[in-house]
């Protein structure tokens, strides 16, 4: 992942059930405490990498740093790809937030206004 110069602003951080698998920080988290699958509505974004049995912290409100799956523009509505990374939401898909900066490709850490 590329280094980020962006700042996070967390209004609410919560925990989810103990991790049943390894989890990667800066990816969308679902309501069951797993990484979101493609176009799934997110509970928030994992704060840290977690091992099996850890209790993951999830940023639920505010501005979180999310790993990009593809290129997108500032202001684009974002959803999750199959690995929990941010991609542009198509019409009718769950919107997990809005890009506050552009991404030029996969693996960039981008600030996202969570919704």
C-alpha positions as CSV (number, residue, x, y, z in Angstrom):
1,X,0.0,0.0,0.0
2,X,1.1,3.5,-0.7
3,X,1.8,5.9,2.1
4,X,-0.9,8.4,2.9
5,X,-0.6,12.1,3.7
6,X,-4.3,12.3,4.5
7,X,-5.8,12.7,7.9
8,X,-8.5,10.6,9.5
9,X,-11.3,12.3,11.6
10,X,-13.2,9.7,13.6
11,X,-16.5,10.7,15.2
12,X,-17.3,7.1,16.3
13,X,-15.2,4.0,16.7
14,X,-16.8,0.7,17.8
15,X,-15.8,-2.9,18.0
16,X,-17.3,-5.9,16.3
17,X,-17.3,-9.6,17.2
18,X,-14.0,-11.5,17.5
19,X,-12.3,-12.0,14.1
20,X,-13.0,-15.4,12.6
21,X,-10.2,-14.7,10.0
22,X,-7.3,-12.4,9.5
23,X,-8.5,-8.8,8.8
24,X,-6.7,-6.0,7.0
25,X,-6.7,-2.4,8.1
26,X,-8.2,0.3,5.9
27,X,-10.8,-2.0,4.4
28,X,-14.6,-1.9,4.7
29,X,-16.0,-4.0,7.6
30,X,-19.5,-5.5,7.6
31,X,-21.9,-5.7,10.5
32,X,-20.8,-9.3,11.4
33,X,-17.2,-8.2,11.8
34,X,-15.8,-9.6,8.6
35,X,-14.4,-7.9,5.5
36,X,-17.2,-6.7,3.2
37,X,-17.8,-8.6,0.0
38,X,-18.6,-6.9,-3.4
39,X,-21.1,-4.0,-3.1
40,X,-22.0,-4.9,0.6
41,X,-23.1,-2.1,2.9
42,X,-20.4,-1.5,5.4
43,X,-20.6,-0.9,9.2
44,X,-17.3,1.0,8.9
45,X,-13.6,0.6,8.2
46,X,-11.1,-1.6,10.1
47,X,-8.7,0.5,12.1
48,X,-5.9,-2.1,12.4
49,X,-4.8,-5.5,11.0
50,X,-6.3,-8.3,13.2
51,X,-5.6,-11.9,13.7
52,X,-8.1,-14.7,14.3
53,X,-9.6,-14.1,17.8
54,X,-8.8,-10.4,18.0
55,X,-11.6,-7.9,18.7
56,X,-11.4,-5.5,15.8
57,X,-11.9,-1.7,16.1
58,X,-14.0,-0.2,13.3
59,X,-14.3,3.5,12.4
60,X,-18.0,4.0,11.9
61,X,-18.5,7.7,11.4
62,X,-16.4,10.5,10.1
63,X,-13.5,10.4,7.7
64,X,-11.5,7.1,7.5
65,X,-8.6,6.1,5.3
66,X,-9.6,3.3,2.9
67,X,-7.6,1.3,0.5
68,X,-8.6,1.8,-3.2
69,X,-9.4,-1.1,-5.5
70,X,-9.4,1.0,-8.7
71,X,-9.0,4.5,-9.9
72,X,-11.8,7.0,-8.9
73,X,-12.3,10.7,-8.6
74,X,-12.8,13.0,-5.6
75,X,-16.5,13.0,-4.8
76,X,-17.3,9.6,-6.2
77,X,-19.7,7.4,-4.3
78,X,-17.8,4.4,-3.1
79,X,-18.8,0.8,-2.2
80,X,-16.7,-2.3,-1.4
81,X,-15.0,-4.7,-3.9
82,X,-14.8,-8.4,-3.1
83,X,-11.8,-7.8,-0.8
84,X,-13.3,-4.8,1.1
85,X,-11.4,-2.1,-0.8
86,X,-13.1,1.0,-2.2
87,X,-14.5,1.1,-5.7
88,X,-17.0,3.4,-7.4
89,X,-20.6,2.4,-6.6
90,X,-22.8,1.6,-9.6
91,X,-26.5,2.7,-9.6
92,X,-28.4,0.7,-7.0
93,X,-25.4,-0.5,-5.0
94,X,-24.8,0.3,-1.4
95,X,-22.8,3.5,-0.9
96,X,-20.3,3.3,2.0
97,X,-18.9,6.8,1.6
98,X,-17.6,9.4,-0.7
99,X,-14.0,9.9,-1.9
100,X,-12.4,13.0,-0.5
101,X,-9.4,12.6,-2.8
102,X,-8.8,10.8,-6.2
103,X,-7.2,7.4,-6.5
104,X,-5.1,6.6,-9.6
105,X,-5.3,2.8,-9.0
106,X,-5.2,-0.1,-6.6
107,X,-3.6,0.0,-3.2
108,X,-3.8,3.8,-2.5
109,X,-4.9,5.0,0.9
110,X,-7.6,7.6,0.4
111,X,-9.8,9.6,2.8
112,X,-13.4,8.6,2.6
113,X,-16.4,10.4,4.2
114,X,-18.3,7.5,5.7
115,X,-22.0,7.2,5.1
